């Protein structure tokens, strides 16, 4: 594995999940595999779980780690080829990425969408510029369209909590929020669920349809109550509009917030969220702090998911 930016970079999803579960049982079993190797973590946007889990994952494998919040500590980057750089941008991404690749054996990059221009965001320009120019393996720490490390940890969490022979019903439900958020987590979760053996459905108000590139073949409900029936896992996440009036909030209906009353419609479903979460807006306290919540376990599994990915890259 040279790149980890989407589920399609993974040869065998089940094998990778099992690798992460094995690592979780003994996270310090491979201290030599990363010896004298350096992981560079480049953040263009804020991070808590992604930064800490990936940094610790690398340390568990014996790697050195360098972290740079390039939006605060680096030069303003120019992304356009052929640009006449007589404005505010000081350094071209071609040069910055090439230099970072000289210092690091693996690079992780986090870059959010602007939510202003759909075509530009979904071109993944920033991520691709780093991949093209740094000349070393690249791991997406969340991009404009996808968050594969999160979705990998989510799938790992579902596998841990499902012991029955039948396929689990997994529901991705839109949740209200006070601001427009990217579609990346929802896109990515859908992409990973479509590559594994689950009964997967999505529910959201009209107007919040996701790109069919990530949801093709998925059953979609605009009635949340109908979607929640007999659910075994409920993944709660907000996202902004994709199709019409891109990157906007067209509904903030508080009735879509998941509560214990709504959980009664499910098969005593486990509840998931990637965090950070707006308590009592996206999810009620009673659910987040209740016995059905898996949010902290998901966050814990971010470590082992990242460690499995880095191990595969280092082995290659």
C-alpha positions as CSV (number, residue, x, y, z in Angstrom):
1,X,0.0,0.0,0.0
2,X,1.5,3.3,-1.1
3,X,-1.5,5.6,-0.6
4,X,-4.4,5.5,1.9
5,X,-6.9,8.0,0.7
6,X,-10.0,5.8,0.0
7,X,-11.3,2.3,0.6
8,X,-10.3,1.6,-2.9
9,X,-6.6,1.8,-1.9
10,X,-7.2,-1.3,0.3
11,X,-6.7,-4.7,-1.4
12,X,-8.6,-6.7,1.2
13,X,-10.8,-4.7,3.7
14,X,-11.5,-7.7,5.9
15,X,-7.8,-8.5,6.1
16,X,-7.0,-4.9,7.1
17,X,-9.7,-4.9,9.8
18,X,-8.4,-8.1,11.2
19,X,-4.9,-6.6,11.2
20,X,-6.1,-3.7,13.3
21,X,-7.9,-6.0,15.7
22,X,-4.8,-8.0,16.1
23,X,-2.7,-4.9,16.7
24,X,-5.2,-3.8,19.4
25,X,-4.4,-7.0,21.3
26,X,-0.7,-6.2,21.3
27,X,0.0,-2.6,20.0
28,X,3.7,-2.7,20.9
29,X,4.6,-5.9,19.0
30,X,6.3,-4.2,16.1
31,X,8.7,-1.6,17.6
32,X,11.4,-2.1,14.9
33,X,9.3,-1.8,11.8
34,X,9.5,2.0,11.9
35,X,13.0,2.4,13.3
36,X,14.8,5.4,11.7
37,X,11.6,6.2,9.7
38,X,9.9,9.5,10.0
39,X,6.2,10.3,9.7
40,X,5.3,13.9,8.8
41,X,1.8,15.0,9.8
42,X,0.7,18.1,7.9
43,X,-2.5,19.9,9.2
44,X,-4.2,22.6,7.2
45,X,-7.2,22.3,9.5
46,X,-7.8,21.6,13.2
47,X,-7.6,18.1,14.7
48,X,-7.7,16.2,18.0
49,X,-8.3,12.5,17.4
50,X,-6.7,12.3,14.0
51,X,-3.5,14.0,15.2
52,X,-3.1,12.2,18.5
53,X,-4.1,8.8,17.3
54,X,-1.9,8.9,14.2
55,X,1.1,10.3,16.1
56,X,0.8,7.6,18.8
57,X,0.3,4.9,16.1
58,X,3.6,5.9,14.5
59,X,5.4,5.9,17.9
60,X,4.1,2.4,18.7
61,X,5.8,1.3,15.5
62,X,9.1,3.0,16.4
63,X,8.8,5.9,14.0
64,X,9.9,9.5,14.6
65,X,7.0,12.0,14.1
66,X,7.1,15.6,13.0
67,X,3.8,17.6,13.1
68,X,3.2,20.9,11.4
69,X,0.1,23.0,11.5
70,X,0.8,24.5,8.1
71,X,-2.1,26.9,8.3
72,X,-0.6,28.6,11.3
73,X,3.1,27.8,11.2
74,X,4.0,27.6,7.5
75,X,3.9,29.9,4.5
76,X,0.7,30.5,2.6
77,X,0.6,27.9,-0.2
78,X,-0.1,28.5,-3.9
79,X,-2.0,25.6,-5.4
80,X,-2.3,26.7,-9.1
81,X,0.1,25.5,-11.7
82,X,1.7,28.3,-13.7
83,X,0.6,30.9,-11.2
84,X,2.4,34.3,-11.2
85,X,3.1,34.5,-7.5
86,X,2.8,38.2,-7.0
87,X,0.0,38.0,-4.4
88,X,-0.3,36.8,-0.8
89,X,0.8,33.2,-1.4
90,X,4.5,32.8,-0.5
91,X,5.4,29.2,-1.4
92,X,4.1,26.8,-4.1
93,X,2.8,23.5,-3.0
94,X,5.1,21.8,-5.6
95,X,8.1,23.0,-3.6
96,X,6.7,22.6,-0.1
97,X,5.5,19.0,-0.8
98,X,8.8,18.1,-2.4
99,X,10.8,19.4,0.5
100,X,8.5,17.6,3.1
101,X,9.1,14.4,1.1
102,X,12.8,14.8,1.5
103,X,12.5,14.9,5.3
104,X,9.8,12.2,5.7
105,X,9.3,8.6,4.8
106,X,5.5,8.8,5.0
107,X,3.3,12.0,4.9
108,X,-0.1,12.4,6.4
109,X,-2.1,15.4,5.1
110,X,-5.4,16.9,6.4
111,X,-7.2,19.4,4.2
112,X,-10.9,20.4,4.4
113,X,-13.1,21.7,1.6
114,X,-14.0,25.3,1.2
115,X,-17.7,24.5,0.7
116,X,-17.7,27.3,-1.8
117,X,-17.0,25.5,-5.1
118,X,-18.1,21.9,-5.5
119,X,-16.1,21.2,-8.6
120,X,-12.9,22.5,-6.9
121,X,-13.5,20.7,-3.6
122,X,-14.4,17.4,-5.3
123,X,-11.3,17.5,-7.5
124,X,-9.2,16.9,-4.3
125,X,-6.7,19.4,-5.6
126,X,-4.8,19.9,-2.4
127,X,-4.5,16.2,-1.5
128,X,-3.5,15.3,-5.1
129,X,-0.8,18.0,-5.2
130,X,0.9,16.6,-2.2
131,X,0.6,13.0,-3.6
132,X,2.1,14.2,-6.9
133,X,5.0,16.1,-5.5
134,X,6.2,14.7,-2.2
135,X,7.4,11.3,-3.7
136,X,6.7,9.2,-0.6
137,X,3.6,7.3,0.6
138,X,0.7,9.6,1.6
139,X,-2.1,9.0,4.1
140,X,-5.2,11.1,4.1
141,X,-6.0,12.5,7.5
142,X,-9.3,13.7,6.0
143,X,-9.6,15.4,2.7
144,X,-12.3,17.5,1.0
145,X,-14.4,14.5,0.2
146,X,-13.3,11.5,2.4
147,X,-12.1,10.6,5.9
148,X,-10.8,7.0,5.4
149,X,-9.0,6.6,8.8
150,X,-12.3,7.4,10.5
151,X,-14.3,5.0,8.4
152,X,-11.8,2.3,8.9
153,X,-12.0,2.7,12.7
154,X,-15.8,2.8,12.4
155,X,-15.9,-0.5,10.5
156,X,-13.5,-2.0,13.0
157,X,-15.9,-0.9,15.9
158,X,-18.9,-2.5,14.2
159,X,-17.0,-5.8,13.7
160,X,-16.1,-5.8,17.4
161,X,-19.7,-5.4,18.5
162,X,-21.4,-7.8,16.1
163,X,-21.4,-11.5,16.9
164,X,-24.6,-12.7,15.2
165,X,-24.7,-14.7,11.9
166,X,-27.0,-12.4,10.1
167,X,-25.9,-9.1,8.5
168,X,-26.3,-6.1,10.8
169,X,-28.5,-3.2,9.8
170,X,-26.4,-0.1,9.8
171,X,-28.1,3.3,9.5
172,X,-26.3,6.6,8.7
173,X,-28.6,9.4,9.8
174,X,-28.2,13.1,9.2
175,X,-28.3,15.3,12.3
176,X,-28.9,19.0,12.8
177,X,-26.0,21.4,13.2
178,X,-25.6,25.2,13.6
179,X,-23.2,25.5,10.7
180,X,-22.4,23.9,7.3
181,X,-20.1,20.9,7.6
182,X,-18.3,18.9,4.9
183,X,-19.8,15.7,3.4
184,X,-16.4,13.8,3.9
185,X,-17.3,11.6,6.9
186,X,-20.7,10.7,5.5
187,X,-19.2,10.0,2.0
188,X,-16.5,7.9,3.5
189,X,-18.7,5.9,5.9
190,X,-21.0,5.1,3.0
191,X,-18.1,4.1,0.8
192,X,-16.7,1.7,3.5
193,X,-20.1,0.2,4.3
194,X,-20.7,-0.5,0.7
195,X,-17.5,-2.6,0.6
196,X,-18.5,-4.8,3.6
197,X,-21.3,-7.3,4.4
198,X,-23.9,-5.1,6.1
199,X,-27.5,-4.0,5.4
200,X,-26.7,-0.3,4.9
201,X,-29.3,2.6,4.6
202,X,-29.0,6.3,4.8
203,X,-31.6,8.7,6.1
204,X,-31.7,12.5,5.7
205,X,-34.1,15.4,5.0
206,X,-34.8,16.1,1.3
207,X,-32.0,18.3,0.0
208,X,-29.2,16.6,1.7
209,X,-28.5,13.9,-0.9
210,X,-24.8,12.8,-1.1
211,X,-22.8,12.2,-4.2
212,X,-23.8,9.0,-5.9
213,X,-20.1,8.2,-6.3
214,X,-20.2,7.1,-2.7
215,X,-23.8,6.0,-2.2
216,X,-24.6,4.1,-5.4
217,X,-27.0,1.1,-4.6
218,X,-27.8,2.3,-1.1
219,X,-31.3,2.6,0.2
220,X,-32.2,6.1,1.1
221,X,-35.0,7.3,3.4
222,X,-36.3,10.8,4.0
223,X,-38.3,9.4,6.9
224,X,-35.9,8.9,9.8
225,X,-38.4,6.8,11.9
226,X,-38.8,4.4,9.0
227,X,-35.0,4.0,8.5
228,X,-34.4,3.4,12.2
229,X,-36.7,0.4,12.4
230,X,-34.7,-2.7,13.5
231,X,-31.4,-0.9,13.2
232,X,-28.4,-2.6,14.9
233,X,-26.0,0.4,14.5
234,X,-26.9,4.1,14.1
235,X,-24.2,6.4,12.8
236,X,-25.1,10.1,13.5
237,X,-23.5,12.8,11.4
238,X,-24.3,16.2,10.0
239,X,-23.4,17.3,6.5
240,X,-24.2,20.2,4.3
241,X,-25.9,20.1,0.9
242,X,-24.1,18.5,-2.1
243,X,-26.4,18.8,-5.2
244,X,-28.3,22.1,-5.1
245,X,-26.8,25.2,-3.5
246,X,-23.7,23.3,-2.5
247,X,-22.3,23.6,1.0
248,X,-25.4,25.1,2.6
249,X,-27.7,24.4,5.5
250,X,-31.2,24.1,4.1
251,X,-32.8,22.5,7.2
252,X,-31.9,22.6,10.9
253,X,-34.9,20.5,12.0
254,X,-34.3,19.6,15.6
255,X,-36.6,16.6,15.3
256,X,-33.7,14.8,13.6
257,X,-31.6,14.7,16.8
258,X,-31.3,11.2,18.0
259,X,-32.9,10.5,21.5
260,X,-33.6,7.5,23.6
261,X,-37.2,7.6,22.5
262,X,-36.1,7.2,18.9
263,X,-33.8,4.3,19.9
264,X,-36.9,2.4,20.9
265,X,-37.6,1.9,17.2
266,X,-34.3,0.1,16.7
267,X,-33.0,-3.3,17.7
268,X,-31.4,-1.8,20.8
269,X,-28.9,-0.2,18.4
270,X,-25.4,0.9,19.2
271,X,-24.9,4.6,18.5
272,X,-21.8,6.0,16.7
273,X,-20.5,9.5,16.0
274,X,-17.0,10.5,14.8
275,X,-16.6,13.4,17.3
276,X,-16.4,16.3,18.0
277,X,-20.2,16.4,18.6
278,X,-22.5,19.3,19.4
279,X,-24.3,17.9,22.5
280,X,-28.0,18.3,22.5
281,X,-28.0,19.6,18.9
282,X,-26.7,16.6,16.9
283,X,-27.0,14.0,19.7
284,X,-28.7,14.2,23.1
285,X,-26.7,13.8,26.3
286,X,-28.9,10.8,27.3
287,X,-27.7,8.9,24.2
288,X,-24.1,10.0,24.2
289,X,-23.6,9.1,27.9
290,X,-25.9,6.0,27.7
291,X,-25.1,2.4,27.5
292,X,-25.7,2.2,23.7
293,X,-23.0,4.8,22.9
294,X,-19.8,3.6,21.1
295,X,-18.3,7.1,20.5
296,X,-15.4,6.7,22.9
297,X,-14.6,3.2,21.6
298,X,-14.6,4.6,18.1
299,X,-12.1,7.2,19.1
300,X,-9.9,4.6,20.7
301,X,-10.0,2.5,17.6
302,X,-8.6,5.4,15.6
303,X,-5.2,4.5,17.1
304,X,-5.2,0.9,15.9
305,X,-6.7,1.7,12.5
306,X,-3.9,4.2,11.9
307,X,-1.3,1.8,13.2
308,X,-2.5,-1.0,10.8
309,X,-2.3,1.4,7.8
310,X,1.2,2.6,8.7
311,X,2.3,-0.9,9.3
312,X,1.1,-2.0,5.8
313,X,2.9,1.0,4.2
314,X,6.1,0.3,6.0
315,X,6.0,-3.3,5.1
316,X,5.6,-2.4,1.5
